[in-house]
Amino acid sequence: MSALIELKRGSGDQFFIWFMVGICAVMTAMFGFVGLTLLAEDVGIGTMLLAFALPFAGLTHYVYREAVARSFTRIAINWQTLELRLPAQRSYVPQEKIEAAIPLASIKAIECRAESFRQLGTTALQFAYSLVLEDSRRIMLGADRRFLTPYFQNAAGIISSNIKQPIRDLGLVDGSPGFLLITGASVPAWDAAPVPQEMLRKRFKDEALSWRIVLIIAGAALAIGMIARALG
């Protein structure tokens, strides 16, 4: 084993999330500026555009927090020690912030599961990884989401190789999305029973459909913004 194995978010993922911060900020500014400009001429359209700006402002704040969290995440193996710097925002569900060094020998098991969140006819999935220690404590490493390099999966795999323990797949569980997965989301305990296999397959199909709908809505919102700007 090498003296130090350090895992940080890839530059592509870092660029993507900060790029999304910029996109959300631009959308907020565009709807807000055009809305204020048109307010004196057409109160209805101006108010509608300002109303569009509000959710984008909230989304900008959320994505910014996510970007900062990803920038500071660090998982490293230093000889026989696992070093962790894990921000609270490493999952749809808020976690305990962790900055600690634990002996590799104290890790009894590594577990993973898929977590499904359904709301307003859409489905979102994340793939969570956790460590079980000899004293029965559990450390939630974090959860990977779609369209990003599987950071926590890679970390779990490297830890698994070093402690010579396979990763236990616990299947899929249904969580509660709270408010649009922005606040109040929760998941069952890690000893909860997974959904049946046929339901698991349905969740994956529902998620694929949900992403298609999101892309259509995002494209429509961008088109509306461009048209409104042209009219202004």
Secondary structure in CASP SS format (residue, H / E / C, confidence):
PFRMAT SS
TARGET T0000
AUTHOR 0000-0000-0000
METHOD secondary structure of the structure
MODEL  1
M C 1.00
S C 1.00
A C 1.00
L E 1.00
I E 1.00
E E 1.00
L E 1.00
K C 1.00
R C 1.00
G C 1.00
S H 1.00
G H 1.00
D H 1.00
Q H 1.00
F H 1.00
F H 1.00
I H 1.00
W H 1.00
F H 1.00
M H 1.00
V H 1.00
G H 1.00
I H 1.00
C H 1.00
A H 1.00
V H 1.00
M H 1.00
T H 1.00
A H 1.00
M H 1.00
F H 1.00
G H 1.00
F H 1.00
V H 1.00
G H 1.00
L H 1.00
T H 1.00
L H 1.00
L H 1.00
A C 1.00
E C 1.00
D C 1.00
V H 1.00
G H 1.00
I H 1.00
G H 1.00
T H 1.00
M H 1.00
L H 1.00
L H 1.00
A H 1.00
F H 1.00
A H 1.00
L H 1.00
P H 1.00
F H 1.00
A H 1.00
G H 1.00
L H 1.00
T H 1.00
H H 1.00
Y H 1.00
V H 1.00
Y H 1.00
R H 1.00
E H 1.00
A H 1.00
V H 1.00
A H 1.00
R H 1.00
S H 1.00
F H 1.00
T C 1.00
R E 1.00
I E 1.00
A E 1.00
I E 1.00
N E 1.00
W C 1.00
Q C 1.00
T E 1.00
L E 1.00
E E 1.00
L E 1.00
R E 1.00
L E 1.00
P C 1.00
A C 1.00
Q C 1.00
R C 1.00
S C 1.00
Y C 1.00
V C 1.00
P C 1.00
Q C 1.00
E C 1.00
K C 1.00
I E 1.00
E E 1.00
A E 1.00
A E 1.00
I E 1.00
P E 1.00
L H 1.00
A H 1.00
S H 1.00
I E 1.00
K E 1.00
A E 1.00
I E 1.00
E E 1.00
C E 1.00
R E 1.00
A E 1.00
E E 1.00
S E 1.00
F E 1.00
R E 1.00
Q E 1.00
L C 1.00
G C 1.00
T E 1.00
T E 1.00
A E 1.00
L E 1.00
Q E 1.00
F E 1.00
A E 1.00
Y E 1.00
S E 1.00
L E 1.00
V E 1.00
L E 1.00
E C 1.00
D C 1.00
S C 1.00
R C 1.00
R E 1.00
I E 1.00
M E 1.00
L E 1.00
G E 1.00
A E 1.00
D E 1.00
R C 1.00
R C 1.00
F C 1.00
L C 1.00
T C 1.00
P C 1.00
Y H 1.00
F H 1.00
Q H 1.00
N H 1.00
A H 1.00
A H 1.00
G H 1.00
I H 1.00
I H 1.00
S H 1.00
S H 1.00
N H 1.00
I H 1.00
K C 1.00
Q C 1.00
P C 1.00
I E 1.00
R E 1.00
D E 1.00
L E 1.00
G E 1.00
L E 1.00
V E 1.00
D E 1.00
G E 1.00
S E 1.00
P C 1.00
G C 1.00
F E 1.00
L C 1.00
L C 1.00
I C 1.00
T E 1.00
G C 1.00
A C 1.00
S E 1.00
V C 1.00
P C 1.00
A C 1.00
W C 1.00
D C 1.00
A C 1.00
A C 1.00
P C 1.00
V C 1.00
P C 1.00
Q H 1.00
E H 1.00
M H 1.00
L H 1.00
R H 1.00
K H 1.00
R H 1.00
F H 1.00
K H 1.00
D H 1.00
E H 1.00
A H 1.00
L H 1.00
S H 1.00
W H 1.00
R H 1.00
I H 1.00
V H 1.00
L H 1.00
I H 1.00
I H 1.00
A H 1.00
G H 1.00
A H 1.00
A H 1.00
L H 1.00
A H 1.00
I H 1.00
G H 1.00
M H 1.00
I H 1.00
A H 1.00
R H 1.00
A H 1.00
L H 1.00
G C 1.00
END
